Amino acid sequence: MHARAQKVSSAFQLDDYRWKNRLVLIFGSETDSLVDEQLSLLRRAEDVLAERDVLKFSFTDSSPDIISKETEALYHKFNLSDNNRITTILIGKDGSEKLRVKNNVLSVELLLTTIDAMPMRRREMQRQYKP
């Protein structure tokens, strides 16, 4: 497996984003319509995702941006198999998995609701909206 990703170097490491960004990781086949649909939904929500410090990365079977050793490590870390059409995982700023959707598209509404319920996001919103 290789990956196509946004703002990714050849040495993608989850720890590089810890305490800076929330991550949406999309695993699946480049030719799967669900992967295209997921990416399209997230592209249309870029502004609200940016407000929440969310970056998205897709790991597909035909993209050359990340070497396979690192992608295989992610598959192992998240106990993924090639049997799923698509798996989308939300990683919090603390580096832990917060949400996983398999074989279906993760709605932007569920993604935002999940993020906005996180204690760190609530603190961010309180700081942002204090006069």
N, CA, C and O of each residue as an XYZ file, in Angstrom:
524
protein
N       0.830     -1.192      0.000
C       0.000      0.000      0.000
C       0.873      1.255      0.000
O       1.907      1.308      0.667
N       0.452      2.232     -0.737
C       1.117      3.534     -0.744
C       0.094      4.576     -0.343
O      -1.076      4.252     -0.142
N       0.509      5.795     -0.228
C      -0.444      6.800      0.236
C      -0.368      8.075     -0.578
O       0.686      8.468     -1.078
N      -1.511      8.697     -0.691
C      -1.597     10.031     -1.249
C      -2.047     10.893     -0.088
O      -2.986     10.537      0.624
N      -1.394     12.008      0.107
C      -1.735     12.754      1.300
C      -1.533     14.245      1.102
O      -0.856     14.695      0.178
N      -2.135     14.973      1.985
C      -2.008     16.423      2.000
C      -0.830     16.784      2.902
O      -0.732     16.291      4.026
N       0.050     17.631      2.416
C       1.179     18.116      3.213
C       1.952     16.977      3.883
O       2.162     16.992      5.096
N       2.365     16.012      3.103
C       3.056     14.879      3.707
C       4.461     14.761      3.137
O       4.689     14.975      1.946
N       5.380     14.422      3.998
C       6.744     14.176      3.542
C       6.888     12.684      3.320
O       5.963     11.915      3.583
N       8.050     12.277      2.836
C       8.253     10.849      2.598
C       8.420     10.090      3.906
O       8.473      8.860      3.893
N       8.502     10.778      5.022
C       8.654     10.121      6.323
C       7.491     10.509      7.234
O       7.690     11.137      8.273
N       6.293     10.135      6.841
C       5.086     10.465      7.603
C       5.119      9.775      8.958
O       5.293      8.559      9.043
N       4.951     10.552     10.004
C       4.899     10.016     11.362
C       3.761     10.721     12.100
O       3.665     11.948     12.084
N       2.910      9.939     12.740
C       1.794     10.528     13.496
C       2.283     11.498     14.559
O       1.665     12.538     14.788
N       3.392     11.162     15.209
C       3.907     12.014     16.284
C       4.270     13.417     15.817
O       4.310     14.342     16.629
N       4.535     13.594     14.527
C       4.862     14.921     14.001
C       3.696     15.899     14.147
O       3.895     17.113     14.123
N       2.486     15.372     14.299
C       1.292     16.209     14.360
C       0.697     16.305     15.762
O      -0.252     17.054     15.991
N       1.259     15.545     16.693
C       0.721     15.518     18.055
C       0.753     16.922     18.663
O       1.744     17.643     18.545
N      -0.326     17.284     19.302
C      -0.543     18.561     19.982
C      -0.642     19.741     19.015
O      -0.779     20.881     19.458
N      -0.575     19.494     17.710
C      -0.712     20.561     16.718
C      -1.989     20.417     15.903
O      -2.707     21.389     15.670
N      -2.260     19.185     15.472
C      -3.372     18.947     14.554
C      -4.182     17.721     14.943
O      -3.688     16.796     15.589
N      -5.437     17.747     14.529
C      -6.259     16.551     14.514
C      -6.112     15.988     13.104
O      -5.972     16.747     12.145
N      -6.143     14.681     12.975
C      -5.936     14.060     11.673
C      -7.131     13.205     11.293
O      -7.712     12.518     12.133
N      -7.488     13.255     10.025
C      -8.446     12.319      9.457
C      -7.653     11.467      8.489
O      -7.126     11.966      7.494
N      -7.568     10.168      8.786
C      -6.829      9.222      7.971
C      -7.825      8.356      7.210
O      -8.707      7.739      7.806
N      -7.676      8.316      5.899
C      -8.593      7.560      5.051
C      -7.800      6.437      4.384
O      -6.835      6.685      3.661
N      -8.224      5.201      4.639
C      -7.566      4.028      4.074
C      -8.538      3.350      3.119
O      -9.704      3.149      3.457
N      -8.063      2.996      1.930
C      -8.923      2.301      0.982
C      -8.288      2.207     -0.377
O      -7.098      2.471     -0.547
N      -9.093      1.830     -1.340
C      -8.637      1.682     -2.718
C      -8.859      2.979     -3.475
O      -9.903      3.621     -3.358
N      -7.866      3.343     -4.242
C      -7.948      4.561     -5.056
C      -9.163      4.524     -5.988
O      -9.724      5.569     -6.319
N      -9.562      3.344     -6.402
C     -10.658      3.212     -7.362
C     -12.023      3.078     -6.693
O     -13.032      2.983     -7.391
N     -12.083      3.067     -5.387
C     -13.348      2.897     -4.678
C     -14.121      4.211     -4.644
O     -13.578      5.251     -4.271
N     -15.380      4.155     -5.034
C     -16.200      5.371     -5.063
C     -16.400      5.944     -3.662
O     -16.587      7.152     -3.523
N     -16.366      5.104     -2.613
C     -16.510      5.619     -1.251
C     -15.315      6.490     -0.853
O     -15.482      7.479     -0.140
N     -14.124      6.133     -1.306
C     -12.933      6.948     -1.019
C     -13.090      8.306     -1.697
O     -12.832      9.343     -1.085
N     -13.511      8.299     -2.959
C     -13.740      9.565     -3.670
C     -14.797     10.407     -2.972
O     -14.637     11.619     -2.823
N     -15.875      9.762     -2.548
C     -16.951     10.484     -1.866
C     -16.465     11.078     -0.552
O     -16.785     12.222     -0.229
N     -15.685     10.299      0.211
C     -15.154     10.790      1.490
C     -14.262     11.998      1.276
O     -14.397     13.004      1.971
N     -13.354     11.903      0.323
C     -12.442     13.015      0.046
C     -13.206     14.250     -0.424
O     -12.869     15.373     -0.050
N     -14.219     14.043     -1.232
C     -15.030     15.155     -1.721
C     -15.763     15.855     -0.573
O     -15.789     17.084     -0.507
N     -16.358     15.072      0.330
C     -17.040     15.658      1.496
C     -16.072     16.493      2.329
O     -16.407     17.595      2.763
N     -14.890     15.970      2.547
C     -13.912     16.678      3.370
C     -13.392     17.937      2.668
O     -13.140     18.953      3.315
N     -13.233     17.864      1.352
C     -12.798     19.059      0.605
C     -13.832     20.175      0.733
O     -13.471     21.339      0.904
N     -15.110     19.826      0.651
C     -16.168     20.842      0.754
C     -16.247     21.444      2.160
O     -16.821     22.518      2.340
N     -15.687     20.772      3.138
C     -15.739     21.255      4.527
C     -14.396     21.806      4.993
O     -14.168     21.938      6.196
N     -13.509     22.126      4.065
C     -12.153     22.539      4.449
C     -12.118     23.704      5.430
O     -11.284     23.716      6.334
N     -13.002     24.679      5.272
C     -12.977     25.844      6.165
C     -13.292     25.460      7.609
O     -12.581     25.870      8.527
N     -14.349     24.679      7.816
C     -14.703     24.301      9.184
C     -13.693     23.315      9.765
O     -13.481     23.285     10.977
N     -13.081     22.521      8.920
C     -12.041     21.612      9.401
C     -10.779     22.392      9.783
O     -10.126     22.075     10.777
N     -10.445     23.398      9.002
C      -9.266     24.221      9.309
C      -9.441     24.933     10.646
O      -8.476     25.073     11.398
N     -10.662     25.385     10.955
C     -10.937     26.023     12.250
C     -10.630     25.085     13.411
O     -10.315     25.524     14.517
N     -10.726     23.791     13.140
C     -10.516     22.774     14.179
C      -9.134     22.116     14.054
O      -8.880     21.081     14.670
N      -8.264     22.708     13.271
C      -6.891     22.211     13.085
C      -6.853     20.787     12.543
O      -6.027     19.978     12.964
N      -7.753     20.484     11.602
C      -7.827     19.139     11.029
C      -7.078     19.080      9.705
O      -7.268     19.922      8.826
N      -6.224     18.070      9.581
C      -5.576     17.743      8.315
C      -6.071     16.378      7.879
O      -6.320     15.508      8.713
N      -6.215     16.188      6.573
C      -6.675     14.886      6.083
C      -5.576     14.239      5.247
O      -4.840     14.907      4.521
N      -5.492     12.926      5.372
C      -4.522     12.141      4.631
C      -5.214     10.902      4.101
O      -5.973     10.255      4.822
N      -4.956     10.567      2.847
C      -5.533      9.335      2.318
C      -4.409      8.368      1.977
O      -3.388      8.746      1.403
N      -4.620      7.131      2.340
C      -3.661      6.060      2.110
C      -4.345      5.053      1.194
O      -5.211      4.289      1.620
N      -3.942      5.069     -0.057
C      -4.599      4.222     -1.044
C      -3.585      3.296     -1.703
O      -2.377      3.400     -1.489
N      -4.114      2.400     -2.501
C      -3.281      1.364     -3.091
C      -2.480      1.794     -4.315
O      -1.692      1.001     -4.831
N      -2.652      3.008     -4.790
C      -1.933      3.379     -6.008
C      -1.290      4.766     -5.948
O      -1.052      5.383     -6.986
N      -1.017      5.246     -4.769
C      -0.411      6.566     -4.625
C       1.009      6.441     -4.105
O       1.248      5.676     -3.170
N       1.951      7.162     -4.676
C       3.363      6.969     -4.346
C       3.963      7.915     -3.313
O       5.186      7.934     -3.179
N       3.191      8.693     -2.581
C       3.776      9.732     -1.746
C       4.494      9.244     -0.497
O       5.422      9.900     -0.024
N       4.087      8.118      0.037
C       4.701      7.625      1.264
C       5.201      6.215      1.020
O       4.506      5.400      0.412
N       6.397      5.926      1.489
C       6.938      4.594      1.246
C       6.125      3.540      1.984
O       5.557      3.812      3.042
N       6.074      2.365      1.438
C       5.164      1.340      1.935
C       5.466      0.896      3.362
O       4.548      0.482      4.070
N       6.706      0.966      3.803
C       7.035      0.556      5.174
C       6.241      1.368      6.191
O       5.720      0.809      7.156
N       6.145      2.662      5.988
C       5.409      3.518      6.916
C       3.901      3.287      6.819
O       3.201      3.303      7.831
N       3.410      3.075      5.609
C       1.993      2.797      5.439
C       1.636      1.462      6.072
O       0.601      1.342      6.726
N       2.476      0.469      5.885
C       2.252     -0.833      6.519
C       2.232     -0.699      8.035
O       1.456     -1.378      8.707
N       3.074      0.164      8.574
C       3.086      0.388     10.026
C       1.757      0.976     10.493
O       1.270      0.623     11.567
N       1.166      1.866      9.703
C      -0.140      2.429     10.054
C      -1.229      1.353      9.991
O      -2.095      1.288     10.864
N      -1.182      0.517      8.960
C      -2.151     -0.577      8.867
C      -2.052     -1.469     10.102
O      -3.067     -1.899     10.648
N      -0.830     -1.742     10.535
C      -0.628     -2.579     11.718
C      -1.106     -1.858     12.987
O      -1.816     -2.442     13.806
N      -0.718     -0.602     13.143
C      -1.079      0.165     14.333
C      -2.595      0.225     14.531
O      -3.087      0.115     15.653
N      -3.322      0.398     13.437
C      -4.776      0.548     13.524
C      -5.530     -0.751     13.225
O      -6.747     -0.735     13.040
N      -4.811     -1.868     13.178
C      -5.419     -3.186     12.925
C      -6.336     -3.175     11.704
O      -7.478     -3.632     11.761
N      -5.813     -2.647     10.604
C      -6.592     -2.564      9.372
C      -6.293     -3.755      8.478
O      -5.213     -4.342      8.545
N      -7.252     -4.101      7.648
C      -7.032     -5.149      6.659
C      -7.501     -4.629      5.309
O      -8.248     -3.654      5.221
N      -7.052     -5.292      4.276
C      -7.472     -4.901      2.933
C      -8.905     -5.327      2.638
O      -9.439     -5.010      1.576
N      -9.535     -6.047      3.575
C     -10.899     -6.522      3.364
C     -11.921     -5.403      3.419
O     -13.000     -5.530      2.840
N     -11.612     -4.318      4.095
C     -12.547     -3.199      4.194
C     -12.464     -2.349      2.930
O     -11.383     -2.131      2.383
N     -13.611     -1.878      2.479
C     -13.609     -0.989      1.309
C     -12.938      0.327      1.668
O     -12.101      0.838      0.923
N     -13.313      0.861      2.810
C     -12.770      2.144      3.266
C     -12.815      2.140      4.794
O     -13.754      1.625      5.400
N     -11.802      2.715      5.391
C     -11.797      2.964      6.827
C     -11.314      4.386      7.024
O     -10.260      4.770      6.516
N     -12.088      5.168      7.763
C     -11.721      6.547      8.070
C     -11.556      6.654      9.576
O     -12.427      6.243     10.343
N     -10.417      7.216      9.991
C     -10.086      7.297     11.415
C      -9.779      8.745     11.780
O      -9.021      9.424     11.088
N     -10.376      9.206     12.871
C     -10.070     10.526     13.428
C      -9.068     10.346     14.557
O      -9.293      9.566     15.481
N      -7.965     11.071     14.475
C      -6.936     11.067     15.507
C      -6.964     12.434     16.189
O      -6.909     13.465     15.517
N      -7.050     12.446     17.509
C      -7.063     13.701     18.260
C      -5.678     14.308     18.363
O      -4.685     13.674     18.007
N      -5.616     15.517     18.842
C      -4.327     16.195     19.017
C      -3.416     15.444     19.973
O      -2.195     15.584     19.906
N      -4.000     14.647     20.861
C      -3.188     13.864     21.795
C      -2.608     12.614     21.147
O      -1.851     11.880     21.783
N      -2.959     12.364     19.880
C      -2.415     11.227     19.146
C      -3.223      9.958     19.263
O      -2.834      8.927     18.714
N      -4.352     10.007     19.973
C      -5.153      8.790     20.134
C      -6.328      8.772     19.158
O      -6.795      9.809     18.686
N      -6.781      7.562     18.879
C      -7.921      7.379     17.985
C      -9.201      7.818     18.699
O      -9.468      7.409     19.829
N      -9.982      8.652     18.024
C     -11.220      9.172     18.601
C     -12.473      8.622     17.929
O     -13.533      8.550     18.551
N     -12.354      8.236     16.663
C     -13.516      7.783     15.910
C     -13.033      6.937     14.745
O     -12.000      7.225     14.140
N     -13.801      5.874     14.431
C     -13.479      5.015     13.288
C     -14.779      4.647     12.583
O     -15.752      4.241     13.218
N     -14.778      4.795     11.256
C     -15.915      4.386     10.438
C     -15.384      3.451      9.363
O     -14.474      3.805      8.613
N     -15.967      2.238      9.292
C     -15.536      1.243      8.308
C     -16.631      1.006      7.273
O     -17.822      1.000      7.587
N     -16.197      0.813      6.037
C     -17.078      0.439      4.931
C     -18.213      1.424      4.689
O     -19.263      1.057      4.161
N     -17.999      2.663      5.074
C     -18.982      3.710      4.855
C     -18.266      5.059      4.926
O     -17.125      5.147      5.380
N     -18.948      6.091      4.476
C     -18.397      7.442      4.502
C     -18.676      8.074      5.859
O     -19.780      7.956      6.391
N     -17.684      8.738      6.411
C     -17.837      9.495      7.653
C     -18.461     10.837      7.300
O     -17.899     11.602      6.516
N     -19.617     11.122      7.876
C     -20.278     12.395      7.585
C     -19.517     13.532      8.260
O     -18.913     13.361      9.319
N     -19.564     14.679      7.626
C     -18.930     15.863      8.201
C     -19.614     16.216      9.520
O     -18.958     16.657     10.463
N     -20.923     16.022      9.586
C     -21.663     16.319     10.814
C     -21.160     15.478     11.989
O     -20.925     16.014     13.072
N     -20.992     14.175     11.790
C     -20.491     13.312     12.854
C     -19.053     13.677     13.213
O     -18.683     13.680     14.387
N     -18.257     13.980     12.214
C     -16.871     14.381     12.455
C     -16.808     15.636     13.319
O     -16.069     15.672     14.304
N     -17.572     16.663     12.961
C     -17.555     17.919     13.712
C     -18.135     17.747     15.107
O     -17.616     18.318     16.067
N     -19.200     16.971     15.230
C     -19.807     16.720     16.541
C     -18.813     16.020     17.462
O     -18.696     16.355     18.641
N     -18.103     15.050     16.911
C     -17.115     14.311     17.699
C     -15.982     15.232     18.138
O     -15.576     15.210     19.299
N     -15.476     16.036     17.219
C     -14.386     16.958     17.550
C     -14.847     17.984     18.580
O     -14.153     18.238     19.564
N     -16.013     18.570     18.354
C     -16.485     19.630     19.247
C     -16.822     19.134     20.645
O     -16.923     19.936     21.573
N     -17.000     17.821     20.813
C     -17.262     17.258     22.139
C     -15.973     16.950     22.903
O     -16.020     16.628     24.090
N     -14.836     17.046     22.238
C     -13.558     16.737     22.886
C     -13.191     17.840     23.881
O     -13.366     19.022     23.582
N     -12.688     17.470     25.055
C     -12.318     18.479     26.061
C     -11.337     19.528     25.531
O     -11.481     20.712     25.836
N     -10.351     19.113     24.749
C      -9.377     20.078     24.238
C     -10.038     21.075     23.291
O      -9.716     22.262     23.322
N     -10.956     20.606     22.452
C     -11.663     21.495     21.531
C     -12.572     22.451     22.303
O     -12.696     23.619     21.937
N     -13.204     21.962     23.363
C     -14.052     22.847     24.176
C     -13.237     23.977     24.789
O     -13.686     25.122     24.841
N     -12.031     23.644     25.255
C     -11.147     24.695     25.803
C     -10.739     25.675     24.704
O     -10.671     26.881     24.941
N     -10.469     25.164     23.509
C     -10.117     26.037     22.398
C     -11.243     27.002     22.086
O     -11.010     28.188     21.850
N     -12.466     26.492     22.086
C     -13.630     27.340     21.774
C     -13.843     28.380     22.875
O     -14.193     29.523     22.580
N     -13.639     28.001     24.139
C     -13.799     28.970     25.231
C     -12.780     30.092     25.104
O     -13.124     31.262     25.269
N     -11.540     29.750     24.814
C     -10.502     30.781     24.634
C     -10.794     31.663     23.436
O     -10.571     32.873     23.479
N     -11.296     31.055     22.358
C     -11.547     31.774     21.127
C     -12.681     32.774     21.279
O     -12.639     33.847     20.676
N     -13.687     32.446     22.069
C     -14.882     33.286     22.152
C     -14.948     34.150     23.409
O     -15.966     34.798     23.652
N     -13.896     34.171     24.203
C     -13.897     35.053     25.378
C     -13.652     36.491     24.913
O     -12.752     36.746     24.113
N     -14.456     37.422     25.417
C     -14.273     38.838     25.029
C     -13.034     39.451     25.645
O     -12.747     40.626     25.414
